[in-house]
Amino acid sequence: MVTLPVTIVCANCEHEHRIPERPLDRDRGGTVCPACGERGYAVRHAGLQWHP
Ligand SMILES: [Zn+2]
């Protein structure tokens, strides 16, 4: 399995982290912010910011 260097930014608290750092939320499914626990986030590739 290849892990791309993708940084994600929490939509709630703007905490920057990487996908592998996100803990799984087994109750709701998917991953959550390690800082605040919210699920929303924006993907930020190296040097490139995405606007969803
Ligand atoms: Zn957060």
mmCIF file of the protein (N, C-alpha, C, O) and its ligand, coordinates in Angstrom:
data_MODEL
# 
_entry.id   MODEL 
# 
loop_
_entity.id 
_entity.type 
_entity.pdbx_number_of_molecules 
1 polymer     1 
2 non-polymer 1 
# 
_entity_poly.entity_id                      1 
_entity_poly.type                           'polypeptide(L)' 
_entity_poly.nstd_linkage                   no 
_entity_poly.nstd_monomer                   no 
_entity_poly.pdbx_seq_one_letter_code       MVTLPVTIVCANCEHEHRIPERPLDRDRGGTVCPACGERGYAVRHAGLQWHP 
_entity_poly.pdbx_seq_one_letter_code_can   MVTLPVTIVCANCEHEHRIPERPLDRDRGGTVCPACGERGYAVRHAGLQWHP 
_entity_poly.pdbx_strand_id                 A 
# 
loop_
_entity_poly_seq.entity_id 
_entity_poly_seq.num 
_entity_poly_seq.mon_id 
_entity_poly_seq.hetero 
1 1  MET n 
1 2  VAL n 
1 3  THR n 
1 4  LEU n 
1 5  PRO n 
1 6  VAL n 
1 7  THR n 
1 8  ILE n 
1 9  VAL n 
1 10 CYS n 
1 11 ALA n 
1 12 ASN n 
1 13 CYS n 
1 14 GLU n 
1 15 HIS n 
1 16 GLU n 
1 17 HIS n 
1 18 ARG n 
1 19 ILE n 
1 20 PRO n 
1 21 GLU n 
1 22 ARG n 
1 23 PRO n 
1 24 LEU n 
1 25 ASP n 
1 26 ARG n 
1 27 ASP n 
1 28 ARG n 
1 29 GLY n 
1 30 GLY n 
1 31 THR n 
1 32 VAL n 
1 33 CYS n 
1 34 PRO n 
1 35 ALA n 
1 36 CYS n 
1 37 GLY n 
1 38 GLU n 
1 39 ARG n 
1 40 GLY n 
1 41 TYR n 
1 42 ALA n 
1 43 VAL n 
1 44 ARG n 
1 45 HIS n 
1 46 ALA n 
1 47 GLY n 
1 48 LEU n 
1 49 GLN n 
1 50 TRP n 
1 51 HIS n 
1 52 PRO n 
# 
loop_
_struct_asym.id 
_struct_asym.entity_id 
A 1 
B 2 
# 
loop_
_chem_comp.id 
_chem_comp.type 
_chem_comp.mon_nstd_flag 
ALA 'L-peptide linking' y 
ARG 'L-peptide linking' y 
ASN 'L-peptide linking' y 
ASP 'L-peptide linking' y 
CYS 'L-peptide linking' y 
GLN 'L-peptide linking' y 
GLU 'L-peptide linking' y 
GLY 'peptide linking'   y 
HIS 'L-peptide linking' y 
ILE 'L-peptide linking' y 
LEU 'L-peptide linking' y 
MET 'L-peptide linking' y 
PRO 'L-peptide linking' y 
THR 'L-peptide linking' y 
TRP 'L-peptide linking' y 
TYR 'L-peptide linking' y 
VAL 'L-peptide linking' y 
ZN  non-polymer         . 
# 
_pdbx_entity_nonpoly.entity_id   2 
_pdbx_entity_nonpoly.name        ? 
_pdbx_entity_nonpoly.comp_id     ZN 
# 
_pdbx_nonpoly_scheme.asym_id         B 
_pdbx_nonpoly_scheme.entity_id       2 
_pdbx_nonpoly_scheme.mon_id          ZN 
_pdbx_nonpoly_scheme.ndb_seq_num     1 
_pdbx_nonpoly_scheme.pdb_seq_num     101 
_pdbx_nonpoly_scheme.auth_seq_num    101 
_pdbx_nonpoly_scheme.pdb_mon_id      ZN 
_pdbx_nonpoly_scheme.auth_mon_id     ZN 
_pdbx_nonpoly_scheme.pdb_strand_id   A 
_pdbx_nonpoly_scheme.pdb_ins_code    . 
# 
loop_
_atom_site.group_PDB 
_atom_site.id 
_atom_site.type_symbol 
_atom_site.label_atom_id 
_atom_site.label_alt_id 
_atom_site.label_comp_id 
_atom_site.label_asym_id 
_atom_site.label_entity_id 
_atom_site.label_seq_id 
_atom_site.pdbx_PDB_ins_code 
_atom_site.Cartn_x 
_atom_site.Cartn_y 
_atom_site.Cartn_z 
_atom_site.occupancy 
_atom_site.B_iso_or_equiv 
_atom_site.pdbx_formal_charge 
_atom_site.auth_seq_id 
_atom_site.auth_comp_id 
_atom_site.auth_asym_id 
_atom_site.auth_atom_id 
_atom_site.pdbx_PDB_model_num 
ATOM   1   N  N  . MET A 1 1  ? 0.844   -1.200 0.000  1.00 0.00 ? 1   MET A N  1 
ATOM   2   C  CA . MET A 1 1  ? 0.000   0.000  0.000  1.00 0.00 ? 1   MET A CA 1 
ATOM   3   C  C  . MET A 1 1  ? 0.874   1.243  0.000  1.00 0.00 ? 1   MET A C  1 
ATOM   4   O  O  . MET A 1 1  ? 1.787   1.374  0.815  1.00 0.00 ? 1   MET A O  1 
ATOM   5   N  N  . VAL A 1 2  ? 0.588   2.148  -0.917 1.00 0.00 ? 2   VAL A N  1 
ATOM   6   C  CA . VAL A 1 2  ? 1.359   3.375  -1.026 1.00 0.00 ? 2   VAL A CA 1 
ATOM   7   C  C  . VAL A 1 2  ? 0.611   4.527  -0.343 1.00 0.00 ? 2   VAL A C  1 
ATOM   8   O  O  . VAL A 1 2  ? -0.574  4.757  -0.587 1.00 0.00 ? 2   VAL A O  1 
ATOM   9   N  N  . THR A 1 3  ? 1.327   5.225  0.502  1.00 0.00 ? 3   THR A N  1 
ATOM   10  C  CA . THR A 1 3  ? 0.713   6.371  1.168  1.00 0.00 ? 3   THR A CA 1 
ATOM   11  C  C  . THR A 1 3  ? 1.229   7.655  0.536  1.00 0.00 ? 3   THR A C  1 
ATOM   12  O  O  . THR A 1 3  ? 2.419   7.964  0.612  1.00 0.00 ? 3   THR A O  1 
ATOM   13  N  N  . LEU A 1 4  ? 0.330   8.392  -0.083 1.00 0.00 ? 4   LEU A N  1 
ATOM   14  C  CA . LEU A 1 4  ? 0.721   9.642  -0.711 1.00 0.00 ? 4   LEU A CA 1 
ATOM   15  C  C  . LEU A 1 4  ? 0.928   10.720 0.352  1.00 0.00 ? 4   LEU A C  1 
ATOM   16  O  O  . LEU A 1 4  ? 0.265   10.723 1.390  1.00 0.00 ? 4   LEU A O  1 
ATOM   17  N  N  . PRO A 1 5  ? 1.861   11.635 0.073  1.00 0.00 ? 5   PRO A N  1 
ATOM   18  C  CA . PRO A 1 5  ? 2.127   12.720 1.010  1.00 0.00 ? 5   PRO A CA 1 
ATOM   19  C  C  . PRO A 1 5  ? 1.031   13.766 0.978  1.00 0.00 ? 5   PRO A C  1 
ATOM   20  O  O  . PRO A 1 5  ? 1.205   14.850 0.421  1.00 0.00 ? 5   PRO A O  1 
ATOM   21  N  N  . VAL A 1 6  ? -0.081  13.437 1.571  1.00 0.00 ? 6   VAL A N  1 
ATOM   22  C  CA . VAL A 1 6  ? -1.219  14.348 1.563  1.00 0.00 ? 6   VAL A CA 1 
ATOM   23  C  C  . VAL A 1 6  ? -1.446  14.913 2.957  1.00 0.00 ? 6   VAL A C  1 
ATOM   24  O  O  . VAL A 1 6  ? -1.573  14.176 3.934  1.00 0.00 ? 6   VAL A O  1 
ATOM   25  N  N  . THR A 1 7  ? -1.492  16.215 3.022  1.00 0.00 ? 7   THR A N  1 
ATOM   26  C  CA . THR A 1 7  ? -1.814  16.869 4.286  1.00 0.00 ? 7   THR A CA 1 
ATOM   27  C  C  . THR A 1 7  ? -3.274  17.294 4.253  1.00 0.00 ? 7   THR A C  1 
ATOM   28  O  O  . THR A 1 7  ? -3.755  17.817 3.247  1.00 0.00 ? 7   THR A O  1 
ATOM   29  N  N  . ILE A 1 8  ? -3.962  17.070 5.340  1.00 0.00 ? 8   ILE A N  1 
ATOM   30  C  CA . ILE A 1 8  ? -5.356  17.495 5.409  1.00 0.00 ? 8   ILE A CA 1 
ATOM   31  C  C  . ILE A 1 8  ? -5.529  18.501 6.539  1.00 0.00 ? 8   ILE A C  1 
ATOM   32  O  O  . ILE A 1 8  ? -4.831  18.455 7.551  1.00 0.00 ? 8   ILE A O  1 
ATOM   33  N  N  . VAL A 1 9  ? -6.464  19.396 6.341  1.00 0.00 ? 9   VAL A N  1 
ATOM   34  C  CA . VAL A 1 9  ? -6.704  20.449 7.325  1.00 0.00 ? 9   VAL A CA 1 
ATOM   35  C  C  . VAL A 1 9  ? -8.134  20.339 7.829  1.00 0.00 ? 9   VAL A C  1 
ATOM   36  O  O  . VAL A 1 9  ? -9.082  20.317 7.045  1.00 0.00 ? 9   VAL A O  1 
ATOM   37  N  N  . CYS A 1 10 ? -8.273  20.271 9.126  1.00 0.00 ? 10  CYS A N  1 
ATOM   38  C  CA . CYS A 1 10 ? -9.597  20.146 9.715  1.00 0.00 ? 10  CYS A CA 1 
ATOM   39  C  C  . CYS A 1 10 ? -10.462 21.351 9.358  1.00 0.00 ? 10  CYS A C  1 
ATOM   40  O  O  . CYS A 1 10 ? -10.013 22.496 9.421  1.00 0.00 ? 10  CYS A O  1 
ATOM   41  N  N  . ALA A 1 11 ? -11.716 21.073 8.978  1.00 0.00 ? 11  ALA A N  1 
ATOM   42  C  CA . ALA A 1 11 ? -12.628 22.157 8.614  1.00 0.00 ? 11  ALA A CA 1 
ATOM   43  C  C  . ALA A 1 11 ? -13.148 22.875 9.852  1.00 0.00 ? 11  ALA A C  1 
ATOM   44  O  O  . ALA A 1 11 ? -13.691 23.976 9.758  1.00 0.00 ? 11  ALA A O  1 
ATOM   45  N  N  . ASN A 1 12 ? -12.983 22.256 10.995 1.00 0.00 ? 12  ASN A N  1 
ATOM   46  C  CA . ASN A 1 12 ? -13.518 22.827 12.229 1.00 0.00 ? 12  ASN A CA 1 
ATOM   47  C  C  . ASN A 1 12 ? -12.477 23.642 12.982 1.00 0.00 ? 12  ASN A C  1 
ATOM   48  O  O  . ASN A 1 12 ? -12.735 24.787 13.354 1.00 0.00 ? 12  ASN A O  1 
ATOM   49  N  N  . CYS A 1 13 ? -11.299 23.061 13.210 1.00 0.00 ? 13  CYS A N  1 
ATOM   50  C  CA . CYS A 1 13 ? -10.300 23.739 14.036 1.00 0.00 ? 13  CYS A CA 1 
ATOM   51  C  C  . CYS A 1 13 ? -9.032  24.081 13.253 1.00 0.00 ? 13  CYS A C  1 
ATOM   52  O  O  . CYS A 1 13 ? -8.093  24.661 13.798 1.00 0.00 ? 13  CYS A O  1 
ATOM   53  N  N  . GLU A 1 14 ? -9.016  23.709 11.954 1.00 0.00 ? 14  GLU A N  1 
ATOM   54  C  CA . GLU A 1 14 ? -7.890  23.991 11.071 1.00 0.00 ? 14  GLU A CA 1 
ATOM   55  C  C  . GLU A 1 14 ? -6.588  23.323 11.505 1.00 0.00 ? 14  GLU A C  1 
ATOM   56  O  O  . GLU A 1 14 ? -5.500  23.781 11.157 1.00 0.00 ? 14  GLU A O  1 
ATOM   57  N  N  . HIS A 1 15 ? -6.709  22.261 12.250 1.00 0.00 ? 15  HIS A N  1 
ATOM   58  C  CA . HIS A 1 15 ? -5.540  21.501 12.656 1.00 0.00 ? 15  HIS A CA 1 
ATOM   59  C  C  . HIS A 1 15 ? -4.983  20.748 11.453 1.00 0.00 ? 15  HIS A C  1 
ATOM   60  O  O  . HIS A 1 15 ? -5.707  19.996 10.800 1.00 0.00 ? 15  HIS A O  1 
ATOM   61  N  N  . GLU A 1 16 ? -3.692  20.947 11.157 1.00 0.00 ? 16  GLU A N  1 
ATOM   62  C  CA . GLU A 1 16 ? -3.071  20.267 10.026 1.00 0.00 ? 16  GLU A CA 1 
ATOM   63  C  C  . GLU A 1 16 ? -2.476  18.946 10.465 1.00 0.00 ? 16  GLU A C  1 
ATOM   64  O  O  . GLU A 1 16 ? -1.809  18.854 11.496 1.00 0.00 ? 16  GLU A O  1 
ATOM   65  N  N  . HIS A 1 17 ? -2.728  17.933 9.668  1.00 0.00 ? 17  HIS A N  1 
ATOM   66  C  CA . HIS A 1 17 ? -2.197  16.610 9.984  1.00 0.00 ? 17  HIS A CA 1 
ATOM   67  C  C  . HIS A 1 17 ? -2.233  15.783 8.716  1.00 0.00 ? 17  HIS A C  1 
ATOM   68  O  O  . HIS A 1 17 ? -2.693  16.251 7.674  1.00 0.00 ? 17  HIS A O  1 
ATOM   69  N  N  . ARG A 1 18 ? -1.754  14.569 8.802  1.00 0.00 ? 18  ARG A N  1 
ATOM   70  C  CA . ARG A 1 18 ? -1.748  13.692 7.640  1.00 0.00 ? 18  ARG A CA 1 
ATOM   71  C  C  . ARG A 1 18 ? -2.711  12.534 7.847  1.00 0.00 ? 18  ARG A C  1 
ATOM   72  O  O  . ARG A 1 18 ? -3.041  12.145 8.968  1.00 0.00 ? 18  ARG A O  1 
ATOM   73  N  N  . ILE A 1 19 ? -3.145  12.003 6.705  1.00 0.00 ? 19  ILE A N  1 
ATOM   74  C  CA . ILE A 1 19 ? -4.150  10.935 6.745  1.00 0.00 ? 19  ILE A CA 1 
ATOM   75  C  C  . ILE A 1 19 ? -3.784  9.813  7.725  1.00 0.00 ? 19  ILE A C  1 
ATOM   76  O  O  . ILE A 1 19 ? -4.639  9.399  8.508  1.00 0.00 ? 19  ILE A O  1 
ATOM   77  N  N  . PRO A 1 20 ? -2.559  9.314  7.710  1.00 0.00 ? 20  PRO A N  1 
ATOM   78  C  CA . PRO A 1 20 ? -2.256  8.210  8.627  1.00 0.00 ? 20  PRO A CA 1 
ATOM   79  C  C  . PRO A 1 20 ? -2.362  8.591  10.099 1.00 0.00 ? 20  PRO A C  1 
ATOM   80  O  O  . PRO A 1 20 ? -2.421  7.716  10.962 1.00 0.00 ? 20  PRO A O  1 
ATOM   81  N  N  . GLU A 1 21 ? -2.387  9.891  10.393 1.00 0.00 ? 21  GLU A N  1 
ATOM   82  C  CA . GLU A 1 21 ? -2.468  10.317 11.795 1.00 0.00 ? 21  GLU A CA 1 
ATOM   83  C  C  . GLU A 1 21 ? -3.907  10.342 12.305 1.00 0.00 ? 21  GLU A C  1 
ATOM   84  O  O  . GLU A 1 21 ? -4.160  10.428 13.507 1.00 0.00 ? 21  GLU A O  1 
ATOM   85  N  N  . ARG A 1 22 ? -4.838  10.265 11.362 1.00 0.00 ? 22  ARG A N  1 
ATOM   86  C  CA . ARG A 1 22 ? -6.234  10.358 11.778 1.00 0.00 ? 22  ARG A CA 1 
ATOM   87  C  C  . ARG A 1 22 ? -6.714  9.062  12.408 1.00 0.00 ? 22  ARG A C  1 
ATOM   88  O  O  . ARG A 1 22 ? -6.647  8.002  11.786 1.00 0.00 ? 22  ARG A O  1 
ATOM   89  N  N  . PRO A 1 23 ? -7.189  9.145  13.616 1.00 0.00 ? 23  PRO A N  1 
ATOM   90  C  CA . PRO A 1 23 ? -7.707  7.939  14.268 1.00 0.00 ? 23  PRO A CA 1 
ATOM   91  C  C  . PRO A 1 23 ? -9.045  7.534  13.672 1.00 0.00 ? 23  PRO A C  1 
ATOM   92  O  O  . PRO A 1 23 ? -9.818  8.385  13.234 1.00 0.00 ? 23  PRO A O  1 
ATOM   93  N  N  . LEU A 1 24 ? -9.317  6.240  13.656 1.00 0.00 ? 24  LEU A N  1 
ATOM   94  C  CA . LEU A 1 24 ? -10.583 5.753  13.146 1.00 0.00 ? 24  LEU A CA 1 
ATOM   95  C  C  . LEU A 1 24 ? -11.688 5.965  14.166 1.00 0.00 ? 24  LEU A C  1 
ATOM   96  O  O  . LEU A 1 24 ? -11.519 5.719  15.361 1.00 0.00 ? 24  LEU A O  1 
ATOM   97  N  N  . ASP A 1 25 ? -12.823 6.430  13.659 1.00 0.00 ? 25  ASP A N  1 
ATOM   98  C  CA . ASP A 1 25 ? -13.995 6.530  14.514 1.00 0.00 ? 25  ASP A CA 1 
ATOM   99  C  C  . ASP A 1 25 ? -14.861 5.318  14.212 1.00 0.00 ? 25  ASP A C  1 
ATOM   100 O  O  . ASP A 1 25 ? -15.605 5.312  13.232 1.00 0.00 ? 25  ASP A O  1 
ATOM   101 N  N  . ARG A 1 26 ? -14.771 4.313  15.034 1.00 0.00 ? 26  ARG A N  1 
ATOM   102 C  CA . ARG A 1 26 ? -15.451 3.054  14.734 1.00 0.00 ? 26  ARG A CA 1 
ATOM   103 C  C  . ARG A 1 26 ? -16.956 3.146  14.931 1.00 0.00 ? 26  ARG A C  1 
ATOM   104 O  O  . ARG A 1 26 ? -17.696 2.313  14.407 1.00 0.00 ? 26  ARG A O  1 
ATOM   105 N  N  . ASP A 1 27 ? -17.410 4.113  15.655 1.00 0.00 ? 27  ASP A N  1 
ATOM   106 C  CA . ASP A 1 27 ? -18.845 4.249  15.876 1.00 0.00 ? 27  ASP A CA 1 
ATOM   107 C  C  . ASP A 1 27 ? -19.546 4.817  14.640 1.00 0.00 ? 27  ASP A C  1 
ATOM   108 O  O  . ASP A 1 27 ? -20.615 4.353  14.242 1.00 0.00 ? 27  ASP A O  1 
ATOM   109 N  N  . ARG A 1 28 ? -18.919 5.826  14.050 1.00 0.00 ? 28  ARG A N  1 
ATOM   110 C  CA . ARG A 1 28 ? -19.548 6.492  12.909 1.00 0.00 ? 28  ARG A CA 1 
ATOM   111 C  C  . ARG A 1 28 ? -18.930 6.084  11.587 1.00 0.00 ? 28  ARG A C  1 
ATOM   112 O  O  . ARG A 1 28 ? -19.492 6.351  10.525 1.00 0.00 ? 28  ARG A O  1 
ATOM   113 N  N  . GLY A 1 29 ? -17.770 5.433  11.646 1.00 0.00 ? 29  GLY A N  1 
ATOM   114 C  CA . GLY A 1 29 ? -17.101 5.049  10.415 1.00 0.00 ? 29  GLY A CA 1 
ATOM   115 C  C  . GLY A 1 29 ? -16.246 6.183  9.889  1.00 0.00 ? 29  GLY A C  1 
ATOM   116 O  O  . GLY A 1 29 ? -16.581 7.354  10.069 1.00 0.00 ? 29  GLY A O  1 
ATOM   117 N  N  . GLY A 1 30 ? -15.145 5.845  9.239  1.00 0.00 ? 30  GLY A N  1 
ATOM   118 C  CA . GLY A 1 30 ? -14.270 6.880  8.694  1.00 0.00 ? 30  GLY A CA 1 
ATOM   119 C  C  . GLY A 1 30 ? -13.275 7.345  9.731  1.00 0.00 ? 30  GLY A C  1 
ATOM   120 O  O  . GLY A 1 30 ? -13.074 6.706  10.763 1.00 0.00 ? 30  GLY A O  1 
ATOM   121 N  N  . THR A 1 31 ? -12.657 8.471  9.434  1.00 0.00 ? 31  THR A N  1 
ATOM   122 C  CA . THR A 1 31 ? -11.638 8.993  10.326 1.00 0.00 ? 31  THR A CA 1 
ATOM   123 C  C  . THR A 1 31 ? -12.061 10.352 10.861 1.00 0.00 ? 31  THR A C  1 
ATOM   124 O  O  . THR A 1 31 ? -12.935 11.017 10.304 1.00 0.00 ? 31  THR A O  1 
ATOM   125 N  N  . VAL A 1 32 ? -11.424 10.745 11.947 1.00 0.00 ? 32  VAL A N  1 
ATOM   126 C  CA . VAL A 1 32 ? -11.772 12.016 12.572 1.00 0.00 ? 32  VAL A CA 1 
ATOM   127 C  C  . VAL A 1 32 ? -10.520 12.823 12.857 1.00 0.00 ? 32  VAL A C  1 
ATOM   128 O  O  . VAL A 1 32 ? -9.412  12.286 12.871 1.00 0.00 ? 32  VAL A O  1 
ATOM   129 N  N  . CYS A 1 33 ? -10.699 14.101 13.084 1.00 0.00 ? 33  CYS A N  1 
ATOM   130 C  CA . CYS A 1 33 ? -9.589  14.978 13.436 1.00 0.00 ? 33  CYS A CA 1 
ATOM   131 C  C  . CYS A 1 33 ? -8.998  14.552 14.774 1.00 0.00 ? 33  CYS A C  1 
ATOM   132 O  O  . CYS A 1 33 ? -9.736  14.341 15.737 1.00 0.00 ? 33  CYS A O  1 
ATOM   133 N  N  . PRO A 1 34 ? -7.671  14.422 14.843 1.00 0.00 ? 34  PRO A N  1 
ATOM   134 C  CA . PRO A 1 34 ? -7.038  14.013 16.096 1.00 0.00 ? 34  PRO A CA 1 
ATOM   135 C  C  . PRO A 1 34 ? -7.093  15.110 17.155 1.00 0.00 ? 34  PRO A C  1 
ATOM   136 O  O  . PRO A 1 34 ? -6.854  14.850 18.334 1.00 0.00 ? 34  PRO A O  1 
ATOM   137 N  N  . ALA A 1 35 ? -7.405  16.324 16.739 1.00 0.00 ? 35  ALA A N  1 
ATOM   138 C  CA . ALA A 1 35 ? -7.423  17.429 17.687 1.00 0.00 ? 35  ALA A CA 1 
ATOM   139 C  C  . ALA A 1 35 ? -8.814  17.674 18.273 1.00 0.00 ? 35  ALA A C  1 
ATOM   140 O  O  . ALA A 1 35 ? -8.952  17.866 19.481 1.00 0.00 ? 35  ALA A O  1 
ATOM   141 N  N  . CYS A 1 36 ? -9.846  17.666 17.421 1.00 0.00 ? 36  CYS A N  1 
ATOM   142 C  CA . CYS A 1 36 ? -11.177 18.028 17.908 1.00 0.00 ? 36  CYS A CA 1 
ATOM   143 C  C  . CYS A 1 36 ? -12.215 16.938 17.685 1.00 0.00 ? 36  CYS A C  1 
ATOM   144 O  O  . CYS A 1 36 ? -13.302 16.992 18.260 1.00 0.00 ? 36  CYS A O  1 
ATOM   145 N  N  . GLY A 1 37 ? -11.890 15.939 16.848 1.00 0.00 ? 37  GLY A N  1 
ATOM   146 C  CA . GLY A 1 37 ? -12.820 14.835 16.660 1.00 0.00 ? 37  GLY A CA 1 
ATOM   147 C  C  . GLY A 1 37 ? -13.861 15.050 15.574 1.00 0.00 ? 37  GLY A C  1 
ATOM   148 O  O  . GLY A 1 37 ? -14.707 14.185 15.350 1.00 0.00 ? 37  GLY A O  1 
ATOM   149 N  N  . GLU A 1 38 ? -13.810 16.191 14.896 1.00 0.00 ? 38  GLU A N  1 
ATOM   150 C  CA . GLU A 1 38 ? -14.753 16.423 13.806 1.00 0.00 ? 38  GLU A CA 1 
ATOM   151 C  C  . GLU A 1 38 ? -14.295 15.682 12.558 1.00 0.00 ? 38  GLU A C  1 
ATOM   152 O  O  . GLU A 1 38 ? -13.119 15.345 12.421 1.00 0.00 ? 38  GLU A O  1 
ATOM   153 N  N  . ARG A 1 39 ? -15.232 15.431 11.651 1.00 0.00 ? 39  ARG A N  1 
ATOM   154 C  CA . ARG A 1 39 ? -14.908 14.624 10.480 1.00 0.00 ? 39  ARG A CA 1 
ATOM   155 C  C  . ARG A 1 39 ? -14.587 15.461 9.248  1.00 0.00 ? 39  ARG A C  1 
ATOM   156 O  O  . ARG A 1 39 ? -13.937 14.967 8.327  1.00 0.00 ? 39  ARG A O  1 
ATOM   157 N  N  . GLY A 1 40 ? -15.025 16.709 9.213  1.00 0.00 ? 40  GLY A N  1 
ATOM   158 C  CA . GLY A 1 40 ? -14.827 17.525 8.029  1.00 0.00 ? 40  GLY A CA 1 
ATOM   159 C  C  . GLY A 1 40 ? -13.380 17.961 7.883  1.00 0.00 ? 40  GLY A C  1 
ATOM   160 O  O  . GLY A 1 40 ? -12.712 18.280 8.867  1.00 0.00 ? 40  GLY A O  1 
ATOM   161 N  N  . TYR A 1 41 ? -12.902 17.972 6.640  1.00 0.00 ? 41  TYR A N  1 
ATOM   162 C  CA . TYR A 1 41 ? -11.536 18.416 6.395  1.00 0.00 ? 41  TYR A CA 1 
ATOM   163 C  C  . TYR A 1 41 ? -11.346 18.774 4.935  1.00 0.00 ? 41  TYR A C  1 
ATOM   164 O  O  . TYR A 1 41 ? -12.133 18.377 4.076  1.00 0.00 ? 41  TYR A O  1 
ATOM   165 N  N  . ALA A 1 42 ? -10.288 19.529 4.664  1.00 0.00 ? 42  ALA A N  1 
ATOM   166 C  CA . ALA A 1 42 ? -9.905  19.833 3.303  1.00 0.00 ? 42  ALA A CA 1 
ATOM   167 C  C  . ALA A 1 42 ? -8.572  19.163 3.025  1.00 0.00 ? 42  ALA A C  1 
ATOM   168 O  O  . ALA A 1 42 ? -7.715  19.067 3.904  1.00 0.00 ? 42  ALA A O  1 
ATOM   169 N  N  . VAL A 1 43 ? -8.404  18.694 1.776  1.00 0.00 ? 43  VAL A N  1 
ATOM   170 C  CA . VAL A 1 43 ? -7.161  18.030 1.407  1.00 0.00 ? 43  VAL A CA 1 
ATOM   171 C  C  . VAL A 1 43 ? -6.180  19.075 0.885  1.00 0.00 ? 43  VAL A C  1 
ATOM   172 O  O  . VAL A 1 43 ? -6.526  19.924 0.064  1.00 0.00 ? 43  VAL A O  1 
ATOM   173 N  N  . ARG A 1 44 ? -4.968  18.991 1.373  1.00 0.00 ? 44  ARG A N  1 
ATOM   174 C  CA . ARG A 1 44 ? -3.952  19.941 0.933  1.00 0.00 ? 44  ARG A CA 1 
ATOM   175 C  C  . ARG A 1 44 ? -2.718  19.181 0.486  1.00 0.00 ? 44  ARG A C  1 
ATOM   176 O  O  . ARG A 1 44 ? -1.960  18.664 1.308  1.00 0.00 ? 44  ARG A O  1 
ATOM   177 N  N  . HIS A 1 45 ? -2.524  19.117 -0.824 1.00 0.00 ? 45  HIS A N  1 
ATOM   178 C  CA . HIS A 1 45 ? -1.328  18.454 -1.342 1.00 0.00 ? 45  HIS A CA 1 
ATOM   179 C  C  . HIS A 1 45 ? -0.133  19.371 -1.155 1.00 0.00 ? 45  HIS A C  1 
ATOM   180 O  O  . HIS A 1 45 ? -0.289  20.567 -0.906 1.00 0.00 ? 45  HIS A O  1 
ATOM   181 N  N  . ALA A 1 46 ? 1.035   18.818 -1.273 1.00 0.00 ? 46  ALA A N  1 
ATOM   182 C  CA . ALA A 1 46 ? 2.253   19.589 -1.058 1.00 0.00 ? 46  ALA A CA 1 
ATOM   183 C  C  . ALA A 1 46 ? 2.288   20.821 -1.952 1.00 0.00 ? 46  ALA A C  1 
ATOM   184 O  O  . ALA A 1 46 ? 2.364   20.695 -3.174 1.00 0.00 ? 46  ALA A O  1 
ATOM   185 N  N  . GLY A 1 47 ? 2.234   22.004 -1.361 1.00 0.00 ? 47  GLY A N  1 
ATOM   186 C  CA . GLY A 1 47 ? 2.339   23.236 -2.109 1.00 0.00 ? 47  GLY A CA 1 
ATOM   187 C  C  . GLY A 1 47 ? 1.106   23.607 -2.902 1.00 0.00 ? 47  GLY A C  1 
ATOM   188 O  O  . GLY A 1 47 ? 1.104   24.597 -3.635 1.00 0.00 ? 47  GLY A O  1 
ATOM   189 N  N  . LEU A 1 48 ? 0.056   22.816 -2.757 1.00 0.00 ? 48  LEU A N  1 
ATOM   190 C  CA . LEU A 1 48 ? -1.153  23.083 -3.530 1.00 0.00 ? 48  LEU A CA 1 
ATOM   191 C  C  . LEU A 1 48 ? -2.369  23.005 -2.608 1.00 0.00 ? 48  LEU A C  1 
ATOM   192 O  O  . LEU A 1 48 ? -2.596  21.996 -1.941 1.00 0.00 ? 48  LEU A O  1 
ATOM   193 N  N  . GLN A 1 49 ? -3.143  24.086 -2.585 1.00 0.00 ? 49  GLN A N  1 
ATOM   194 C  CA . GLN A 1 49 ? -4.317  24.080 -1.741 1.00 0.00 ? 49  GLN A CA 1 
ATOM   195 C  C  . GLN A 1 49 ? -5.574  23.889 -2.569 1.00 0.00 ? 49  GLN A C  1 
ATOM   196 O  O  . GLN A 1 49 ? -5.765  24.545 -3.592 1.00 0.00 ? 49  GLN A O  1 
ATOM   197 N  N  . TRP A 1 50 ? -6.413  22.999 -2.123 1.00 0.00 ? 50  TRP A N  1 
ATOM   198 C  CA . TRP A 1 50 ? -7.645  22.716 -2.842 1.00 0.00 ? 50  TRP A CA 1 
ATOM   199 C  C  . TRP A 1 50 ? -8.810  23.469 -2.210 1.00 0.00 ? 50  TRP A C  1 
ATOM   200 O  O  . TRP A 1 50 ? -8.897  23.639 -0.994 1.00 0.00 ? 50  TRP A O  1 
ATOM   201 N  N  . HIS A 1 51 ? -9.699  23.910 -3.097 1.00 0.00 ? 51  HIS A N  1 
ATOM   202 C  CA . HIS A 1 51 ? -10.897 24.587 -2.611 1.00 0.00 ? 51  HIS A CA 1 
ATOM   203 C  C  . HIS A 1 51 ? -12.113 23.775 -3.050 1.00 0.00 ? 51  HIS A C  1 
ATOM   204 O  O  . HIS A 1 51 ? -12.542 23.881 -4.198 1.00 0.00 ? 51  HIS A O  1 
ATOM   205 N  N  . PRO A 1 52 ? -12.660 22.984 -2.171 1.00 0.00 ? 52  PRO A N  1 
ATOM   206 C  CA . PRO A 1 52 ? -13.791 22.121 -2.520 1.00 0.00 ? 52  PRO A CA 1 
ATOM   207 C  C  . PRO A 1 52 ? -15.061 22.902 -2.840 1.00 0.00 ? 52  PRO A C  1 
ATOM   208 O  O  . PRO A 1 52 ? -16.091 22.304 -3.150 1.00 0.00 ? 52  PRO A O  1 
HETATM 209 ZN ZN . ZN  B 2 .  ? -10.175 19.547 14.217 1.00 0.00 2 101 ZN  A ZN 1 
# 
